[in-house]
Amino acid sequence: MTPDEPGRLDLQKVFAARLHAARVRPYLATALFALHPVESRRVPTMAVDRHWRCYISPAFVARTPVEELAGVWVHEVSHLLRDHHGRSDRVAVERGLTGPGERLRMNIAADCEINDDVFGDGLVRPEGAVDPRLLGLPEGELMEDYLRQFRLGPYTQSLAWLDCGSGADGLERAWDLGPDGAHGLTAQERDAVRFRVAQGISARPGNTPKGWRRWADEAFHPPQPWRDLLGAAVRSATSSPGAGEDYSYGRPARRSTALSGVLLPSLRRRPPRVAVVIDTSGSVSDAELGSALLEVAAIARAVGGRRDLVTVLPCDAAARVVHPLCRAEGIPLLGGGGTDLRTGFTRALRGQPRPDVIVALTDGQTPWPDARPPCRTVVGLFPRQGRARSWDENNPDHVPDSPPGWARVVVIGDASAGR
């Protein structure tokens, strides 16, 4: 094959463009060279599948300068690194989006996520590249956000040709070679490529665009559903040594046989008790209080469904009545004043029997106990914009304390938070 043969893919030009892309975006080099080029006359420009093959139109390569081809290389590999195919599949299920029209909309939204900061600094913007400004949308958002902000219509008719392949929107194409085709990467190999790229970005962020830095952070710390995190935190606390353990004479210790006339108690495991302190101060909204009741039910499931082992204590500046958990929706969450959860901790620890775990559901605008309570503590934190500061009419410069280091913290509603 030679570049002069009519209708054949000019691989020398394709590889020159990829090399240029790797030179100007060195942190993407591993991914760029992991892509396997496949000649295809069925794609309009270049497209990728989820197995890291890049389908390339010979006619497109022939009419496009090398510098622009380099930009397309970076664009297509960005779809794969950012898992746009997997994310599109999840969005389609969650929002009930079906059909090729919706997949085109996902492709456009994914392009908006990539193209707002990918070009410049040695990378020429390809002709027809879609970015948020073209649709009158803000820059710096994710594909899922853009999907909520536009629909197909007269202003998107010019984008009907757009097709970055199943690697961009998850919808299989007729030209795809499939999982058993040649030169595809396995799931482990794909993950290894992503890790290497994220490692390179994190080690030397330099002038790396903000979108790529965000992606690298998430690659190392993948988001987890916060409700799963909260449940796991409670289960971990209730299963820790010392939680739910007590001595009993019902089954004497084995050492008693060696001591004539002496009966020693044995250590037995009993179901752990959980006290839930709910912040009912004026800074917590009704919606958040409703969410708190849902979390109480989730906490009960985390301890094996034993609602009799869970008590609920509404608290603002003063601790209220302790409620046994029968039906979470029937618990009155009274309050509305200031916030001081220290009183809630004190009241919970005075309960008989004493709880093995305290779970505090709060917006964090509260003083915390000076000393570690004599039981495990989990804090479910309602998210706040600009959490570091809050308003205090007597002290405008007031900065609330962060949750103490001895507490396991999970941000409620935040998929990526938790320590």
C-alpha positions in Angstrom: 0.0 0.0 0.0 1.3 3.5 -0.9 0.0 6.9 -0.1 -0.4 7.6 -3.8 -2.9 4.7 -4.4 -6.4 6.2 -4.9 -8.9 5.4 -2.3 -6.5 3.7 0.1 -5.9 4.9 3.6 -2.7 7.0 3.9 -1.3 5.4 7.0 1.9 7.5 6.9 -0.3 10.6 7.3 -2.4 9.0 10.0 0.7 8.0 12.0 2.3 11.4 11.5 -0.8 13.0 12.9 -0.8 10.6 15.9 2.8 11.4 16.6 2.1 15.2 16.5 -0.8 14.6 18.9 1.5 12.7 21.3 4.1 15.5 21.1 1.7 18.3 22.0 -0.3 16.2 24.5 2.4 13.9 26.0 0.2 12.8 28.9 -2.1 11.2 26.3 0.7 9.3 24.5 0.0 5.9 26.1 -3.7 6.1 25.1 -3.0 7.4 21.6 -0.6 4.5 20.8 -3.0 2.0 22.3 -5.6 2.8 19.7 -5.5 0.5 16.7 -6.4 2.1 13.3 -8.8 0.3 11.1 -9.6 1.5 7.5 -13.3 2.0 7.0 -15.3 3.7 4.2 -18.5 3.6 6.4 -17.4 6.2 8.9 -17.8 9.9 8.0 -14.4 11.0 9.6 -12.9 8.9 12.4 -14.8 6.9 15.0 -13.9 4.5 17.9 -15.5 1.4 19.4 -15.3 0.5 23.1 -12.5 -2.0 22.4 -10.1 0.8 21.4 -10.2 0.4 17.7 -10.2 3.6 15.6 -12.1 3.4 12.3 -10.7 5.9 9.8 -12.2 7.2 6.5 -9.5 7.3 3.7 -11.3 10.2 2.0 -11.4 12.2 5.3 -7.6 11.6 5.8 -6.9 12.7 2.2 -8.6 16.1 2.6 -7.6 16.9 6.1 -4.2 18.5 7.1 -2.0 16.6 9.5 -2.5 19.2 12.3 -6.2 18.9 12.2 -6.0 15.1 12.1 -3.9 15.3 15.3 -6.8 17.1 16.9 -9.2 14.4 15.8 -6.9 11.7 17.3 -7.0 13.5 20.6 -10.8 14.0 20.4 -11.5 10.3 19.7 -9.2 8.9 22.4 -10.8 11.3 24.8 -14.1 9.6 24.4 -12.6 6.3 25.4 -10.5 7.6 28.3 -13.6 9.3 29.7 -15.7 6.2 29.3 -18.4 8.0 27.3 -19.8 4.7 26.0 -20.3 3.3 29.5 -21.7 6.6 30.9 -24.1 6.8 27.9 -25.4 3.3 28.6 -26.0 4.3 32.2 -27.7 7.5 31.3 -29.9 5.8 28.8 -31.1 3.3 31.4 -31.6 6.0 34.1 -33.5 8.5 32.0 -35.2 6.1 29.6 -33.4 7.4 26.5 -33.8 5.1 23.5 -33.2 5.3 19.7 -30.4 6.7 17.5 -31.7 10.2 18.0 -30.9 10.1 21.7 -27.6 8.5 21.0 -26.7 11.4 18.7 -27.6 13.8 21.4 -25.3 11.9 23.8 -22.5 12.1 21.2 -23.0 15.9 20.9 -23.1 16.2 24.7 -19.9 14.1 25.0 -18.2 16.3 22.3 -19.1 19.4 24.3 -17.5 17.9 27.4 -14.3 17.3 25.5 -14.0 20.2 23.1 -14.3 23.1 25.5 -10.7 22.9 26.4 -8.9 20.4 24.2 -7.6 22.6 21.4 -4.9 25.2 21.2 -1.3 24.9 22.5 -0.2 23.1 19.3 -3.4 21.3 18.6 -5.5 22.7 15.7 -9.2 22.8 16.0 -10.7 20.4 13.4 -13.3 21.8 11.0 -16.9 21.2 12.4 -15.8 20.5 15.9 -18.8 20.9 18.3 -18.3 22.8 21.5 -20.7 24.2 24.2 -20.6 27.7 22.7 -22.1 26.4 19.5 -25.3 25.5 21.4 -25.2 28.5 23.7 -24.2 26.3 26.7 -21.7 27.0 29.5 -18.2 25.5 29.4 -16.6 23.1 31.8 -19.6 20.8 32.4 -20.0 17.0 32.0 -21.8 15.1 29.3 -24.7 14.3 31.7 -25.1 18.0 32.5 -25.2 19.0 28.8 -27.8 16.3 28.1 -30.3 18.1 30.3 -29.8 21.5 28.6 -30.6 20.9 24.9 -32.7 18.9 22.6 -32.4 18.0 18.9 -33.9 20.7 16.8 -33.3 23.1 13.9 -30.1 24.4 15.4 -28.6 20.9 15.6 -29.6 19.8 12.1 -26.1 20.6 10.8 -24.8 18.0 13.3 -26.7 15.0 11.9 -23.5 13.8 10.2 -21.7 13.5 13.6 -20.7 9.9 14.4 -17.8 9.2 16.7 -18.8 5.6 17.0 -20.0 3.2 19.7 -17.0 4.3 21.8 -18.6 7.7 22.2 -22.3 6.8 22.8 -22.5 3.1 23.5 -24.6 2.2 20.5 -23.1 -0.6 18.4 -22.4 0.2 14.7 -22.5 -2.1 11.7 -18.8 -1.6 11.1 -17.7 -2.6 14.6 -15.5 -5.6 14.8 -17.0 -6.5 18.2 -15.3 -8.0 21.3 -13.9 -11.0 19.3 -12.5 -9.0 16.5 -8.7 -8.4 16.0 -6.7 -5.8 17.8 -9.2 -5.0 20.5 -8.1 -4.4 24.1 -9.4 -6.4 27.0 -11.1 -4.8 29.9 -7.9 -5.1 32.0 -5.8 -3.6 29.2 -8.2 -0.6 28.9 -8.1 0.0 32.6 -4.3 -0.1 32.5 -4.2 2.5 29.8 -6.5 4.8 31.8 -4.4 4.4 34.9 -1.2 5.2 33.1 -2.7 8.3 31.6 -4.2 9.4 34.9 -0.9 8.8 36.6 1.0 11.0 34.1 -1.5 13.8 34.6 -1.4 13.7 38.4 2.4 13.4 38.5 2.9 16.5 36.3 -0.3 18.5 36.0 1.6 21.5 34.6 -0.7 23.2 32.0 -3.0 20.2 31.7 -6.6 21.5 31.2 -8.9 21.5 34.1 -11.2 18.9 32.6 -8.3 16.4 32.4 -7.2 17.1 35.9 -10.7 16.4 37.2 -10.8 13.2 35.2 -7.4 12.0 36.6 -8.6 12.7 40.1 -11.7 10.6 39.6 -9.7 7.8 37.9 -7.6 7.4 41.1 -10.6 8.0 43.4 -13.7 6.6 41.6 -17.0 8.0 42.9 -19.1 5.7 45.0 -22.8 6.0 45.8 -23.0 7.9 49.0 -25.8 5.8 50.5 -23.6 2.7 50.0 -20.8 4.6 51.7 -23.0 5.5 54.7 -24.3 2.0 55.0 -20.7 0.6 54.8 -19.5 3.1 57.5 -22.3 2.1 59.9 -21.7 -1.6 59.3 -18.0 -1.1 59.8 -18.5 0.8 63.0 -21.0 -1.8 64.4 -18.7 -4.7 63.5 -15.5 -3.2 65.0 -13.9 -4.8 68.1 -15.7 -3.6 71.2 -18.9 -2.7 69.5 -21.8 -4.9 70.6 -19.6 -7.0 72.9 -20.4 -7.7 76.6 -19.6 -10.3 79.3 -22.1 -12.9 80.2 -22.4 -15.7 82.8 -24.9 -17.5 80.6 -21.9 -19.3 79.0 -18.9 -19.5 81.4 -15.4 -18.8 80.1 -13.4 -21.9 79.2 -10.7 -20.8 81.7 -13.2 -21.4 84.5 -12.4 -25.2 84.3 -8.9 -24.5 85.4 -10.0 -22.5 88.5 -11.8 -24.6 91.0 -14.8 -22.9 92.5 -14.4 -19.8 90.3 -16.9 -18.9 87.6 -15.6 -16.5 84.9 -17.9 -14.8 82.4 -17.4 -15.2 78.7 -17.3 -12.4 76.1 -20.3 -12.7 73.8 -21.5 -10.8 70.8 -24.8 -9.0 71.1 -26.6 -7.0 68.4 -25.1 -3.4 68.2 -27.2 -0.4 69.3 -27.2 2.7 67.2 -28.2 6.2 68.2 -29.0 8.6 65.4 -28.7 12.3 66.2 -30.5 14.4 63.6 -29.7 18.1 63.3 -33.1 20.0 63.3 -31.7 23.5 63.4 -32.9 26.3 61.2 -30.1 25.8 58.7 -31.3 22.4 57.8 -34.1 22.4 55.2 -37.3 20.3 55.3 -36.0 18.3 52.3 -32.9 17.4 54.2 -34.9 16.4 57.2 -36.9 14.1 54.9 -33.7 12.7 53.6 -32.5 12.1 57.2 -35.5 9.9 57.8 -34.7 7.9 54.8 -31.2 7.5 56.1 -32.6 6.3 59.5 -34.3 3.5 57.6 -31.1 2.7 55.7 -29.2 2.6 59.0 -31.7 0.1 60.4 -31.1 -2.1 57.4 -27.3 -1.8 58.0 -27.7 -3.4 61.4 -29.7 -6.3 60.2 -33.2 -4.8 60.2 -33.4 -4.6 64.0 -35.4 -1.4 64.4 -35.5 -2.0 68.2 -31.8 -1.4 68.3 -32.0 2.1 66.7 -33.0 5.3 68.5 -33.5 8.7 67.0 -32.7 12.0 68.8 -33.7 15.3 67.1 -31.4 18.1 68.2 -30.8 21.8 67.5 -29.3 23.8 70.4 -30.9 21.4 72.8 -31.5 17.6 72.7 -35.1 16.6 72.3 -37.0 13.4 73.2 -35.3 10.1 72.3 -37.5 8.1 69.9 -37.3 4.4 69.5 -37.5 3.5 65.8 -40.8 1.9 64.9 -41.7 3.8 61.8 -39.2 6.4 60.7 -41.8 8.6 59.0 -43.7 9.0 62.3 -40.8 10.5 64.2 -41.4 14.3 64.9 -38.3 16.3 64.0 -38.8 19.3 66.2 -36.3 22.2 66.3 -35.5 25.2 64.2 -33.2 27.1 66.5 -29.4 27.2 66.6 -27.1 24.2 66.4 -25.1 22.5 69.1 -24.9 18.7 68.6 -22.8 18.3 71.7 -26.1 18.2 73.7 -27.3 15.4 71.3 -24.1 13.4 71.9 -24.4 13.8 75.6 -28.0 12.7 75.7 -27.3 9.7 73.4 -24.5 8.5 75.6 -26.7 8.8 78.7 -29.1 6.3 77.2 -29.5 2.9 78.7 -28.2 0.7 77.4 -25.5 2.9 75.9 -25.2 2.9 72.1 -22.3 1.2 70.4 -22.4 3.7 67.5 -23.6 7.3 67.2 -24.6 8.5 63.7 -25.0 12.3 63.4 -26.9 13.7 60.4 -26.1 17.4 60.1 -25.1 20.3 57.9 -21.9 20.6 59.9 -22.7 24.1 61.3 -22.2 23.0 64.9 -19.6 22.7 67.7 -18.4 19.2 68.2 -17.5 17.3 71.4 -14.0 18.1 72.6 -13.2 14.5 73.3 -13.8 11.3 71.3 -17.0 9.6 72.5 -16.6 6.1 74.1 -18.2 4.6 71.0 -17.8 4.7 67.2 -19.1 7.8 65.4 -20.3 8.3 61.8 -21.2 11.7 60.5 -23.6 12.1 57.5 -22.9 15.6 56.2 -25.5 17.5 54.2 -23.6 19.3 51.4 -23.2 23.0 51.5 -21.7 25.4 48.9 -18.7 27.1 50.3 -18.8 24.9 53.3 -15.8 26.6 54.9 -17.8 29.6 55.9 -21.2 30.2 57.3 -23.1 33.3 58.4 -23.2 34.3 62.1 -25.0 37.6 62.7 -22.8 38.2 65.8 -19.6 37.3 63.9 -19.5 37.6 60.1 -16.1 36.0 60.0 -17.2 32.9 61.8 -15.8 29.7 60.5 -17.5 26.5 61.8 -15.4 23.6 63.0 -14.9 20.7 60.6 -16.1 17.3 61.8 -13.5 15.8 64.1 -10.9 13.4 62.9 -12.2 10.6 65.1 -15.5 10.5 63.1 -16.1 8.7 59.8 -17.5 11.3 57.5 -19.8 10.7 54.5 -21.2 13.6 52.5 -24.9 12.9 51.8 -25.8 13.4 48.2 -22.1 13.6 47.0 -21.0 10.5 45.1 -17.3 11.1 45.5 -17.0 12.3 49.1 -16.2 10.4 52.3 -13.2 9.9 54.4 
